[in-house]
């Protein structure tokens, strides 16, 4: 009876959260096998990954070499592996569920699981189910989460509130079992999302600094760190191969890309088109929709205002320091506003530059840090830290998470305003320099806001007359549900299948057109049923060989010949449904066997050029034709004396579009008589070179040994956009 009474609120909460999820996503529950929610982008990729996890032993070589972007190895390391999600999705498939059905079930489960987890965390802090329900709804059903409905790894986040729950319980009673729970939840979250493998430790570190930073807490802090370290060691079989594959494939994020996927401050005024608030706010990309909801913010503002009103005033010395810092911040902001008319300017003393201001970013950055210092010296914050105020922590942590979501160069309406913000510091840590979307720190902010809202509601509730408490709870819960309501979730039919592919099992498959996101994802989906590797692929990274192949196939499918060395290739033209086969070559081209010969001089179209970029071994330096390829480019190499030449290697380095479209290689001993040694399309060689070495992309041309002093390369193809360039050139012989 006692257990029934204690468990009844939890069962009611779970049923309520599950029912709300079904209502908001209806009619998904009755079309589990035939549609995916929102779009045919990431949902299809996640479906494919969950299928692969279910039928291939994780962490094996075969598992890492997932059958996309064939024949490249290590393809799974280009995307999320979703092993944490597969703890549920794999058993569903083993029991007979279709991969799409399994995806949709875990998608639906993510809502009640996140809600119950946040509910449990808030109940631990407030001991009230009505306040806990505020956190449950606010975390599982909020506008930001709606913006990320296609991203399953962003929805499967119930591990984080449970990890924080375990930390709070351990800080309270120091029982070892809570450390075990914390470590398990940390590992589960790290296996569910690569983003939170890197982001959640930041919030955890802040939690430890707030709740376990006193000297008397040192033993507990050491035990938590030990449990965290043990859990992290279990992740090494995932982390280390990811790092190795990324290094081997020369995968990296440009600063421009990271900035593009950072949130703009104006994103707080943007919401998903599926959210009710979108009628009043603007819509943007998922990373630019940070609207947190009205009710959650309202509850926190009311509670924080009431708390500040009741706290005692600061000593005069603190108030004076805050006044000085505030005045300095205001002055710096004014200076930044005047930037267009007064900058650049310098303050010099005795010939020494004291201050130099060239852009508005400098004074704005100084103003921000003045405000941060003003808050840091506020005695009320120090008292909240000493009292281990959960409300103060989660409000401050939410602010920090939002600041980090702005990325390495925070901007407002596209204009940067902060130099070297905290996220730029994080990028110095391993792994964080390659994160694509800093904006996803906002999911951690949503968790902090949800807990803060629950604490805020609990503090407000005690101030209300008892007869109004239930009404206040209903208003708060309805307001949060309204903020997070999903308006007509799109349900998209899965791509059609082709019986012609499923009836044969020989060789790899490529679907044309190549490189189209929708088509590539459809190809992955169809591979679930024909069980053959596919040349197509989709991930957060595009492999080097695939970029070259995509550029080449736009003009000529002959580049696909580079993929037939291991067997025939099946080609599906999706528009017509026609299936053809490219057979493997009957004879392999000879490979150069000589050593690298020295180059005396080089001329391009009769003009002497500096040959140093051709031989310095630096893939960034290059010889370049200077204009888009028009079919008359010539590069002649002088070896200084007659040699026996048996091959040429051209490396294009990072200039992936600059391979020669059509190339002939000729040799001569007297500059009058030329012998043709090799002729053909460069795309095939470029694709093969990118598969062999993605960093340098060597195009290797072998032929029978021939006596020659001069080697002439003629580019005979055309391209309206890309020039012909060579990062490094090697002539092989003896």
C-alpha positions as CSV (number, residue, x, y, z in Angstrom):
1,X,0.0,0.0,0.0
2,X,2.8,2.4,0.9
3,X,4.6,1.7,-2.4
4,X,1.4,2.2,-4.3
5,X,0.7,5.6,-2.7
6,X,4.3,6.7,-3.3
7,X,4.4,5.3,-6.9
8,X,1.0,6.6,-7.9
9,X,2.2,10.2,-8.8
10,X,5.0,8.8,-10.9
11,X,2.6,6.6,-12.8
12,X,0.2,9.4,-13.4
13,X,3.1,11.7,-14.5
14,X,4.5,9.1,-16.9
15,X,1.0,8.5,-18.4
16,X,0.4,12.2,-18.7
17,X,3.8,12.9,-20.4
18,X,3.3,9.9,-22.7
19,X,-0.2,10.9,-23.7
20,X,0.9,14.5,-24.4
21,X,3.7,13.2,-26.6
22,X,1.1,11.1,-28.6
23,X,-1.2,14.1,-29.0
24,X,1.5,16.5,-30.1
25,X,2.9,14.0,-32.7
26,X,-0.5,12.5,-33.8
27,X,-1.0,10.6,-36.1
28,X,2.6,9.3,-36.0
29,X,1.7,6.5,-33.6
30,X,-0.6,4.8,-36.2
31,X,1.9,5.1,-39.1
32,X,5.1,3.9,-37.4
33,X,6.4,1.9,-40.3
34,X,5.6,4.2,-43.3
35,X,6.5,7.7,-42.3
36,X,9.2,9.6,-40.4
37,X,8.6,12.9,-38.5
38,X,9.5,16.3,-39.8
39,X,11.6,15.5,-42.9
40,X,13.6,12.9,-44.9
41,X,17.0,14.3,-43.7
42,X,18.5,13.3,-40.4
43,X,15.6,11.0,-39.4
44,X,16.6,8.7,-42.3
45,X,20.3,8.9,-41.4
46,X,19.5,8.0,-37.8
47,X,17.2,5.1,-39.0
48,X,20.1,3.8,-41.0
49,X,22.6,4.0,-38.1
50,X,20.2,2.4,-35.7
51,X,19.7,-0.5,-38.2
52,X,23.4,-0.9,-38.6
53,X,23.9,-1.0,-34.8
54,X,21.3,-3.7,-34.5
55,X,22.8,-6.1,-37.0
56,X,26.5,-5.4,-36.7
57,X,28.6,-6.0,-33.5
58,X,29.5,-2.6,-32.1
59,X,33.1,-1.5,-31.9
60,X,34.3,-4.1,-34.3
61,X,36.2,-3.2,-37.5
62,X,33.1,-4.1,-39.6
63,X,31.0,-1.8,-37.5
64,X,33.3,1.2,-38.0
65,X,33.4,0.5,-41.7
66,X,29.7,1.1,-42.1
67,X,28.6,0.6,-45.8
68,X,28.2,4.2,-46.9
69,X,30.7,6.4,-48.8
70,X,32.0,3.1,-50.2
71,X,34.8,2.1,-50.5
72,X,36.1,4.4,-47.8
73,X,36.7,2.8,-44.4
74,X,35.7,4.2,-41.1
75,X,32.5,5.8,-42.4
76,X,30.6,5.5,-39.2
77,X,33.0,7.9,-37.5
78,X,31.7,10.7,-39.7
79,X,28.4,10.8,-37.8
80,X,26.8,10.0,-34.5
81,X,27.0,6.4,-33.6
82,X,23.8,6.5,-31.4
83,X,24.8,3.5,-29.3
84,X,23.0,5.0,-26.3
85,X,19.8,5.1,-28.4
86,X,20.3,1.6,-29.7
87,X,19.9,0.2,-26.1
88,X,16.2,0.5,-26.9
89,X,16.2,0.5,-30.7
90,X,18.2,-2.7,-31.2
91,X,15.9,-4.9,-29.1
92,X,12.9,-3.5,-30.9
93,X,14.4,-4.6,-34.2
94,X,15.5,-8.0,-32.8
95,X,11.9,-8.5,-31.9
96,X,10.8,-7.9,-35.4
97,X,10.2,-4.1,-35.7
98,X,11.1,-2.5,-39.0
99,X,14.0,0.0,-38.7
100,X,11.6,2.9,-39.4
101,X,9.3,1.6,-36.7
102,X,12.1,1.4,-34.2
103,X,13.2,4.9,-35.0
104,X,9.7,6.3,-34.5
105,X,9.2,4.5,-31.2
106,X,12.5,5.8,-29.8
107,X,11.5,9.3,-31.1
108,X,8.2,9.1,-29.2
109,X,9.8,7.6,-26.1
110,X,12.2,10.5,-25.9
111,X,9.4,12.9,-24.8
112,X,8.2,11.0,-21.7
113,X,11.6,9.8,-20.8
114,X,13.0,13.3,-20.8
115,X,10.0,14.6,-18.9
116,X,10.1,11.9,-16.2
117,X,13.9,12.4,-15.8
118,X,13.6,16.2,-15.3
119,X,10.5,15.6,-13.1
120,X,12.7,13.3,-10.9
121,X,15.5,15.8,-10.7
122,X,13.1,18.6,-9.7
123,X,11.3,16.4,-7.2
124,X,14.7,15.7,-5.6
125,X,15.2,19.4,-5.1
126,X,11.6,20.5,-4.2
127,X,9.9,17.4,-2.8
128,X,6.8,18.5,-4.7
129,X,5.2,16.8,-7.7
130,X,3.5,19.9,-9.0
131,X,6.8,21.8,-9.1
132,X,8.5,18.7,-10.6
133,X,5.8,18.6,-13.3
134,X,6.9,22.1,-14.2
135,X,10.4,20.9,-14.9
136,X,9.2,17.8,-16.7
137,X,7.0,19.7,-19.2
138,X,9.6,22.5,-19.6
139,X,12.4,20.2,-20.5
140,X,10.6,17.7,-22.7
141,X,8.1,20.1,-24.4
142,X,9.8,23.4,-25.2
143,X,10.1,25.5,-28.4
144,X,13.9,24.8,-28.7
145,X,13.3,21.1,-28.6
146,X,10.7,21.5,-31.4
147,X,13.4,23.2,-33.5
148,X,15.4,20.0,-33.2
149,X,12.8,17.3,-33.9
150,X,14.8,15.9,-36.8
151,X,17.9,15.4,-34.6
152,X,17.3,12.3,-32.5
153,X,20.6,12.8,-30.7
154,X,19.3,16.1,-29.4
155,X,16.1,14.6,-28.1
156,X,17.5,11.5,-26.4
157,X,18.8,13.6,-23.4
158,X,17.1,12.1,-20.4
159,X,20.4,10.9,-19.1
160,X,21.6,14.4,-18.1
161,X,18.9,15.2,-15.6
162,X,19.3,11.8,-14.1
163,X,23.1,12.4,-13.8
164,X,22.4,15.7,-12.0
165,X,19.9,14.0,-9.8
166,X,22.5,11.4,-8.8
167,X,25.0,14.2,-8.0
168,X,22.4,16.0,-5.8
169,X,21.6,12.8,-3.9
170,X,25.2,12.0,-3.4
171,X,25.9,15.5,-2.1
172,X,23.0,15.0,0.3
173,X,23.7,11.5,1.7
174,X,27.1,10.4,0.3
175,X,25.9,7.0,-0.7
176,X,28.1,5.1,-3.1
177,X,25.1,3.9,-5.2
178,X,24.6,7.5,-6.4
179,X,28.1,7.6,-7.8
180,X,27.3,4.5,-9.8
181,X,24.2,6.0,-11.1
182,X,26.0,9.2,-12.0
183,X,28.7,7.3,-13.9
184,X,26.1,5.2,-15.7
185,X,24.1,8.2,-16.7
186,X,27.2,10.0,-17.9
187,X,28.2,7.1,-20.1
188,X,24.7,6.7,-21.4
189,X,24.5,10.3,-22.5
190,X,28.0,10.3,-24.0
191,X,27.0,7.2,-26.1
192,X,23.8,8.9,-27.2
193,X,25.2,12.2,-28.4
194,X,28.6,13.4,-29.4
195,X,27.6,16.9,-28.6
196,X,26.8,16.2,-25.0
197,X,29.9,14.0,-24.7
198,X,31.7,17.3,-25.0
199,X,29.2,19.8,-23.7
200,X,27.7,18.1,-20.6
201,X,31.1,18.0,-18.8
202,X,31.0,21.8,-18.8
203,X,27.7,21.9,-16.9
204,X,29.0,19.1,-14.6
205,X,32.1,21.1,-13.8
206,X,30.0,24.1,-12.9
207,X,27.8,21.9,-10.6
208,X,30.9,20.6,-8.8
209,X,32.3,24.1,-8.4
210,X,29.0,25.3,-6.9
211,X,27.9,22.4,-4.7
212,X,31.2,20.6,-3.7
213,X,33.8,23.4,-3.7
214,X,34.3,23.8,0.1
215,X,37.2,22.2,1.9
216,X,34.9,20.0,3.9
217,X,33.5,18.6,0.6
218,X,36.9,17.6,-0.7
219,X,36.5,13.8,-0.1
220,X,33.1,13.8,-1.9
221,X,34.6,15.8,-4.7
222,X,37.4,13.3,-5.2
223,X,35.0,10.4,-5.2
224,X,32.8,12.1,-7.8
225,X,35.9,12.8,-10.0
226,X,37.0,9.2,-9.6
227,X,33.5,7.9,-10.7
228,X,33.5,10.3,-13.6
229,X,37.0,9.2,-14.7
230,X,36.1,5.5,-14.5
231,X,33.0,6.2,-16.7
232,X,35.1,8.2,-19.1
233,X,37.6,5.4,-19.5
234,X,34.8,3.2,-20.7
235,X,34.3,5.7,-23.6
236,X,37.8,5.4,-24.9
237,X,37.0,2.5,-27.4
238,X,34.7,5.1,-29.0
239,X,36.6,8.3,-28.6
240,X,40.0,7.0,-29.8
241,X,38.8,5.5,-33.1
242,X,36.8,8.6,-33.8
243,X,40.0,10.7,-33.4
244,X,42.1,8.3,-35.6
245,X,39.6,8.2,-38.4
246,X,39.2,12.0,-38.4
247,X,43.0,12.4,-38.6
248,X,43.3,9.8,-41.4
249,X,40.6,11.4,-43.5
250,X,41.8,14.9,-42.8
251,X,38.4,16.0,-41.4
252,X,38.3,19.4,-39.7
253,X,35.9,22.2,-39.2
254,X,36.6,25.7,-40.5
255,X,36.1,28.6,-38.2
256,X,33.6,29.9,-40.8
257,X,31.5,26.8,-40.4
258,X,31.6,26.9,-36.6
259,X,30.5,30.6,-36.7
260,X,27.7,29.7,-39.1
261,X,26.3,27.1,-36.6
262,X,26.6,29.4,-33.6
263,X,23.6,31.2,-32.2
264,X,23.1,34.9,-32.8
265,X,21.8,36.8,-29.8
266,X,18.7,37.8,-31.8
267,X,17.9,34.0,-31.9
268,X,16.0,34.5,-28.6
269,X,13.4,36.2,-30.7
270,X,13.1,33.3,-33.1
271,X,11.1,30.0,-32.8
272,X,10.4,27.0,-34.9
273,X,7.5,27.4,-37.4
274,X,5.9,24.5,-35.6
275,X,5.8,26.4,-32.3
276,X,2.8,28.7,-31.5
277,X,5.2,31.6,-30.7
278,X,6.3,31.6,-34.4
279,X,3.1,33.6,-35.1
280,X,4.6,36.5,-33.2
281,X,8.4,35.8,-33.6
282,X,10.5,35.3,-36.7
283,X,11.6,31.8,-37.8
284,X,15.2,30.8,-38.6
285,X,17.4,27.7,-38.9
286,X,17.3,25.3,-36.0
287,X,20.5,26.7,-34.5
288,X,19.0,30.2,-34.6
289,X,15.8,29.5,-32.7
290,X,16.5,30.0,-29.0
291,X,13.1,31.2,-27.8
292,X,12.7,29.5,-24.4
293,X,9.0,30.1,-23.8
294,X,7.1,32.7,-21.9
295,X,5.9,30.8,-18.8
296,X,9.3,29.4,-17.8
297,X,11.0,32.8,-18.0
298,X,8.1,34.4,-16.2
299,X,8.3,32.0,-13.3
300,X,12.1,32.5,-12.9
301,X,11.9,36.3,-13.2
302,X,9.2,36.5,-10.5
303,X,11.0,34.2,-8.1
304,X,14.4,35.8,-8.6
305,X,12.9,39.3,-8.2
306,X,11.2,38.3,-5.0
307,X,14.4,36.7,-3.7
308,X,16.5,39.9,-4.4
309,X,13.8,42.0,-2.8
310,X,14.1,40.1,0.4
311,X,17.9,39.9,0.6
312,X,19.7,42.5,2.7
313,X,21.5,45.4,1.0
314,X,25.2,45.2,0.0
315,X,27.9,47.0,2.0
316,X,28.7,50.5,0.7
317,X,32.1,49.4,-0.6
318,X,30.6,46.7,-2.8
319,X,28.0,49.1,-4.1
320,X,30.6,51.7,-5.0
321,X,32.7,49.1,-6.9
322,X,29.6,47.9,-8.7
323,X,28.7,51.5,-9.6
324,X,32.2,52.2,-10.9
325,X,32.1,49.0,-13.0
326,X,28.6,49.8,-14.3
327,X,29.6,53.3,-15.2
328,X,32.7,52.0,-17.0
329,X,30.5,49.6,-18.9
330,X,28.1,52.3,-20.0
331,X,31.0,54.5,-21.1
332,X,32.5,51.7,-23.2
333,X,29.1,51.0,-24.8
334,X,28.8,54.7,-25.8
335,X,32.3,54.5,-27.2
336,X,31.4,51.5,-29.2
337,X,28.3,53.2,-30.6
338,X,30.5,56.1,-31.7
339,X,32.9,53.8,-33.4
340,X,32.0,54.6,-37.0
341,X,32.8,58.3,-36.5
342,X,35.7,58.3,-34.1
343,X,37.8,55.2,-34.8
344,X,40.5,54.2,-35.2
345,X,42.1,56.1,-32.4
346,X,45.0,55.7,-30.0
347,X,46.0,57.0,-26.5
348,X,49.8,57.5,-26.4
349,X,52.0,58.6,-23.6
350,X,55.7,59.4,-24.1
351,X,55.6,57.7,-27.4
352,X,54.1,54.5,-26.0
353,X,50.7,53.3,-27.1
354,X,48.6,52.9,-24.0
355,X,45.3,52.1,-25.7
356,X,44.6,51.3,-29.3
357,X,41.0,51.0,-30.6
358,X,40.3,50.0,-34.2
359,X,36.9,48.4,-34.0
360,X,33.8,48.5,-31.8
361,X,34.4,45.0,-30.7
362,X,37.2,46.0,-28.2
363,X,35.1,48.5,-26.1
364,X,32.1,46.2,-26.2
365,X,34.2,43.3,-25.0
366,X,35.6,45.4,-22.2
367,X,32.0,46.5,-21.3
368,X,30.9,42.9,-21.1
369,X,33.7,42.0,-18.7
370,X,33.0,45.0,-16.6
371,X,29.4,43.8,-16.2
372,X,30.6,40.3,-15.4
373,X,32.9,41.6,-12.7
374,X,30.1,43.7,-11.3
375,X,28.0,40.6,-10.9
376,X,30.9,38.6,-9.5
377,X,31.5,41.1,-6.6
378,X,27.8,41.1,-5.7
379,X,27.6,39.8,-2.2
380,X,24.2,38.2,-2.9
381,X,25.8,35.9,-5.4
382,X,28.5,34.9,-2.9
383,X,25.9,34.2,-0.2
384,X,23.9,32.1,-2.7
385,X,27.1,30.1,-3.4
386,X,27.8,29.6,0.3
387,X,24.2,28.6,0.8
388,X,24.4,26.2,-2.2
389,X,21.2,27.8,-3.6
390,X,19.9,25.5,-6.3
391,X,17.8,28.2,-7.8
392,X,20.8,30.6,-8.1
393,X,22.9,27.8,-9.6
394,X,20.5,26.8,-12.3
395,X,19.7,30.4,-13.3
396,X,23.5,31.2,-13.5
397,X,24.2,27.9,-15.3
398,X,21.5,28.6,-17.9
399,X,23.1,32.0,-18.6
400,X,26.5,30.4,-19.0
401,X,25.1,27.8,-21.4
402,X,23.5,30.4,-23.5
403,X,26.7,32.4,-23.7
404,X,28.6,29.3,-24.8
405,X,25.9,28.7,-27.5
406,X,27.0,32.0,-29.1
407,X,30.2,30.3,-30.2
408,X,33.7,31.7,-30.7
409,X,32.5,35.0,-32.1
410,X,29.2,36.1,-30.6
411,X,27.1,38.3,-32.8
412,X,23.9,40.4,-32.7
413,X,22.0,40.6,-36.0
414,X,25.1,39.2,-37.6
415,X,27.5,41.8,-36.2
416,X,30.2,40.5,-33.8
417,X,30.5,42.2,-30.5
418,X,32.7,40.0,-28.2
419,X,36.4,39.2,-28.7
420,X,37.6,35.8,-27.3
421,X,34.5,34.8,-25.4
422,X,34.3,31.7,-23.2
423,X,33.6,29.4,-26.1
424,X,36.9,30.4,-27.7
425,X,38.6,29.2,-24.5
426,X,36.9,25.9,-24.7
427,X,38.1,25.4,-28.3
428,X,41.6,25.0,-26.9
429,X,40.4,21.7,-25.3
430,X,40.7,18.4,-27.2
431,X,37.7,17.7,-29.4
432,X,35.9,21.0,-29.0
433,X,37.8,22.7,-31.9
434,X,36.0,20.3,-34.3
435,X,32.5,20.8,-33.0
436,X,30.2,22.0,-35.7
437,X,27.3,23.6,-33.8
438,X,28.1,25.5,-30.6
439,X,24.5,26.6,-30.6
440,X,23.5,23.2,-29.2
441,X,24.7,24.3,-25.8
442,X,21.2,25.8,-25.6
443,X,19.8,22.3,-24.9
444,X,21.8,22.4,-21.6
445,X,20.4,25.9,-21.0
446,X,16.9,24.5,-21.5
447,X,17.6,21.8,-18.8
448,X,18.8,24.5,-16.4
449,X,15.8,26.7,-17.1
450,X,13.4,23.8,-16.6
451,X,14.9,23.0,-13.1
452,X,15.0,26.7,-12.2
453,X,11.4,27.1,-13.2
454,X,10.4,24.2,-10.9
455,X,12.4,25.8,-8.0
456,X,10.9,29.1,-8.8
457,X,7.3,27.7,-8.8
458,X,8.0,26.0,-5.5
459,X,9.2,29.3,-3.9
460,X,6.2,31.2,-5.3
461,X,3.7,28.6,-4.2
462,X,4.6,28.9,-0.6
463,X,3.7,32.6,-0.8
464,X,0.2,31.9,-2.1
465,X,-2.9,31.1,-0.1
466,X,-3.6,27.3,-0.1
467,X,-6.8,27.7,-2.1
468,X,-4.9,29.4,-5.0
469,X,-2.0,26.9,-5.0
470,X,-3.7,24.3,-7.3
471,X,-4.9,27.1,-9.6
472,X,-1.4,28.4,-9.9
473,X,-0.1,24.9,-10.7
474,X,-2.7,24.5,-13.5
475,X,-1.9,27.9,-14.9
476,X,1.9,27.2,-14.9
477,X,1.5,23.8,-16.5
478,X,-0.9,24.9,-19.1
479,X,1.3,27.9,-20.0
480,X,4.4,25.7,-20.4
481,X,2.4,23.2,-22.5
482,X,1.2,26.0,-24.7
483,X,4.7,27.3,-25.2
484,X,5.9,23.9,-26.2
485,X,2.9,22.9,-28.3
486,X,3.7,21.3,-31.7
487,X,1.5,22.6,-34.5
488,X,0.8,19.9,-37.1
489,X,4.0,17.9,-37.0
490,X,4.9,17.0,-40.7
491,X,4.9,13.3,-41.3
492,X,6.8,12.4,-44.5
493,X,6.4,9.1,-46.4
494,X,9.6,7.0,-46.6
495,X,11.3,6.8,-50.0
496,X,10.3,4.1,-52.4
497,X,12.2,0.8,-52.7
498,X,13.5,-0.8,-55.9
499,X,13.0,-4.5,-56.3
500,X,15.8,-4.5,-59.0
501,X,18.3,-3.7,-56.2
502,X,16.9,-6.1,-53.7
503,X,16.8,-9.0,-56.1
504,X,20.6,-9.1,-56.6
505,X,23.4,-9.1,-53.9
506,X,26.6,-8.6,-55.9
507,X,28.8,-5.5,-55.6
508,X,28.3,-2.0,-54.4
509,X,25.5,0.4,-55.4
510,X,25.7,4.0,-56.5
511,X,22.5,6.0,-57.0
512,X,22.4,8.9,-59.4
513,X,22.2,11.9,-59.1
514,X,25.1,11.8,-56.7
515,X,25.6,14.4,-53.9
516,X,22.0,15.5,-53.6
517,X,21.1,15.3,-49.9
518,X,17.6,13.9,-50.4
519,X,18.8,11.4,-52.9
520,X,21.8,10.3,-50.9
521,X,19.6,9.7,-47.8
522,X,17.1,7.8,-49.8
523,X,20.0,5.6,-51.1
524,X,21.0,4.9,-47.4
525,X,17.4,4.0,-46.6
526,X,17.2,1.6,-49.5
527,X,20.5,-0.1,-48.5
528,X,18.7,-1.3,-45.3
529,X,16.8,-3.6,-47.6
530,X,19.2,-4.6,-50.3
531,X,22.1,-5.1,-47.8
532,X,24.8,-3.8,-50.2
533,X,27.3,-1.1,-49.6
534,X,26.5,2.3,-51.2
535,X,28.7,4.9,-52.7
536,X,26.3,7.5,-51.6
537,X,26.4,8.9,-48.1
538,X,25.4,11.7,-45.8
539,X,27.0,13.0,-42.6
540,X,28.2,16.2,-40.9
541,X,31.4,15.7,-42.8
542,X,31.8,15.1,-46.5
543,X,34.8,12.9,-47.3
544,X,37.4,14.3,-49.6
545,X,36.9,11.5,-52.2
546,X,33.2,12.1,-52.2
547,X,33.6,15.8,-52.9
548,X,35.7,15.1,-55.9
549,X,33.4,12.3,-57.1
550,X,30.4,14.6,-56.8
551,X,32.1,17.3,-58.8
552,X,33.2,14.9,-61.5
553,X,30.0,13.0,-61.9
554,X,28.1,16.2,-62.5
555,X,29.8,16.3,-65.9
556,X,30.8,12.7,-66.6
557,X,30.0,9.4,-64.9
558,X,33.3,8.0,-66.1
559,X,34.7,8.9,-62.7
560,X,32.8,6.0,-61.2
561,X,35.4,3.7,-62.9
562,X,37.7,4.5,-59.9
563,X,35.4,2.5,-57.7
564,X,35.5,-0.8,-59.7
565,X,38.9,-2.1,-58.7
566,X,37.3,-4.5,-56.2
567,X,34.5,-5.6,-58.4
568,X,31.5,-4.5,-60.5
569,X,29.5,-1.4,-59.5
570,X,25.7,-1.3,-59.8
571,X,24.4,2.1,-61.0
572,X,20.7,3.1,-60.3
573,X,19.4,6.1,-62.2
574,X,16.6,7.1,-59.7
575,X,14.6,9.2,-62.1
576,X,14.1,6.4,-64.6
577,X,14.7,3.4,-62.4
578,X,17.2,2.0,-64.9
579,X,19.9,-0.2,-63.4
580,X,23.2,-0.8,-65.2
581,X,26.5,-2.4,-64.2
582,X,30.1,-1.0,-64.5
583,X,32.4,-4.0,-64.8
584,X,35.8,-4.1,-63.1
585,X,38.7,-3.3,-65.5
586,X,40.3,-6.3,-67.2
587,X,43.9,-5.0,-66.7
588,X,45.4,-2.8,-64.1
589,X,47.5,0.2,-65.1
590,X,51.2,-0.2,-64.2
591,X,52.3,1.7,-61.1
592,X,55.5,3.8,-61.1
593,X,58.4,1.8,-59.7
594,X,61.2,4.4,-59.9
595,X,62.3,6.9,-57.4
596,X,61.6,10.6,-57.4
597,X,63.7,12.5,-60.0
598,X,64.9,16.1,-59.5
599,X,63.3,18.8,-61.5
600,X,65.6,21.5,-63.0
601,X,62.9,23.8,-64.4
602,X,59.3,24.2,-65.3
603,X,57.4,26.2,-67.9
604,X,53.7,26.9,-68.3
605,X,52.5,27.7,-71.8
606,X,56.1,28.6,-72.7
607,X,56.7,30.9,-69.6
608,X,59.2,29.9,-67.0
609,X,57.5,29.4,-63.6
610,X,58.8,29.0,-60.1
611,X,59.0,25.2,-59.6
612,X,59.5,25.4,-55.8
613,X,55.7,25.1,-55.0
614,X,55.8,21.9,-57.0
615,X,58.5,20.2,-55.0
616,X,58.4,21.8,-51.5
617,X,56.1,19.0,-50.0
618,X,53.6,21.7,-48.7
619,X,50.1,20.8,-49.9
620,X,49.0,24.4,-49.3
621,X,51.5,25.9,-51.8
622,X,50.7,25.3,-55.5
623,X,51.2,26.1,-59.1
624,X,47.9,27.3,-60.6
625,X,46.8,27.9,-64.1
626,X,45.2,31.2,-63.0
627,X,41.9,30.8,-64.8
628,X,39.1,28.2,-65.2
629,X,40.2,25.2,-67.3
630,X,39.7,25.9,-71.0
631,X,41.6,23.0,-72.5
632,X,44.8,24.6,-73.6
633,X,46.9,24.5,-70.4
634,X,50.4,23.1,-70.7
635,X,53.1,22.4,-68.1
636,X,56.5,21.2,-69.2
637,X,59.0,19.8,-66.8
638,X,62.8,19.8,-67.5
639,X,64.7,17.0,-65.7
640,X,68.1,18.5,-66.7
641,X,69.3,15.3,-68.5
642,X,67.9,12.2,-70.0
643,X,66.3,9.8,-67.5
644,X,64.2,6.6,-67.7
645,X,60.7,7.9,-66.7
646,X,57.9,5.5,-65.7
647,X,55.3,7.7,-64.0
648,X,54.1,11.1,-62.8
649,X,52.2,12.0,-59.6
650,X,50.3,15.2,-59.3
651,X,48.9,16.1,-55.8
652,X,46.1,18.6,-55.5
653,X,46.1,18.9,-51.7
654,X,43.0,20.8,-50.4
655,X,42.1,22.2,-53.8
656,X,39.7,19.5,-54.5
657,X,38.1,20.9,-57.6
658,X,41.4,21.7,-59.4
659,X,42.1,18.2,-60.8
660,X,42.7,18.2,-64.6
661,X,39.5,17.2,-66.4
662,X,41.4,15.6,-69.3
663,X,45.1,15.0,-69.2
664,X,47.8,13.8,-71.6
665,X,51.3,13.0,-70.5
666,X,54.1,13.1,-73.1
667,X,57.9,12.7,-73.0
668,X,60.7,14.0,-75.2
669,X,64.4,13.9,-75.4
670,X,64.8,16.9,-77.7
671,X,61.7,19.1,-77.3
672,X,60.8,18.3,-81.0
673,X,59.5,14.7,-80.9
674,X,56.9,13.9,-78.3
675,X,55.7,10.4,-77.3
676,X,52.3,9.9,-75.7
677,X,52.6,8.0,-72.5
678,X,49.2,8.4,-70.9
679,X,45.9,10.0,-71.8
680,X,42.5,10.0,-70.0
681,X,40.2,11.7,-67.5
682,X,41.7,13.1,-64.3
683,X,38.6,12.6,-62.2
684,X,39.1,8.8,-61.9
685,X,42.7,9.4,-60.7
686,X,41.6,12.1,-58.3
687,X,39.0,9.9,-56.7
688,X,41.4,7.0,-56.3
689,X,44.0,9.4,-54.9
690,X,41.6,10.9,-52.3
691,X,40.8,7.4,-51.1
692,X,44.5,6.6,-50.8
693,X,45.6,9.8,-49.1
694,X,42.9,12.4,-48.3
695,X,45.4,15.0,-47.2
696,X,47.5,15.2,-50.4
697,X,45.1,13.6,-53.0
698,X,47.8,12.2,-55.3
699,X,46.9,11.5,-58.9
700,X,49.3,8.8,-60.0
701,X,49.9,8.0,-63.6
702,X,52.0,5.0,-64.5
703,X,53.4,3.9,-67.9
704,X,56.1,1.8,-69.5
705,X,59.6,3.2,-68.8
706,X,60.7,5.7,-71.5
707,X,63.9,7.7,-72.0
708,X,63.2,11.4,-71.7
709,X,64.5,14.7,-70.4
710,X,61.3,16.6,-70.7
711,X,57.8,15.6,-69.5
712,X,54.9,17.6,-70.9
713,X,51.5,17.7,-69.2
714,X,48.6,19.0,-71.3
715,X,45.2,19.7,-69.8
716,X,42.6,19.3,-72.6
717,X,39.3,19.5,-70.7
718,X,37.1,22.4,-69.7
719,X,35.5,23.6,-66.5
720,X,33.7,26.9,-66.1
721,X,34.6,27.3,-62.4
722,X,37.8,25.5,-61.4
723,X,41.4,26.2,-62.5
724,X,44.0,23.5,-62.8
725,X,46.5,23.5,-60.0
726,X,49.2,21.2,-58.7
727,X,50.3,21.3,-55.0
728,X,53.1,18.8,-55.5
729,X,54.6,17.1,-58.6
730,X,56.8,14.0,-58.7
731,X,58.3,12.4,-61.8
732,X,59.3,8.8,-61.2
733,X,62.1,7.0,-62.9
734,X,65.8,6.1,-62.7
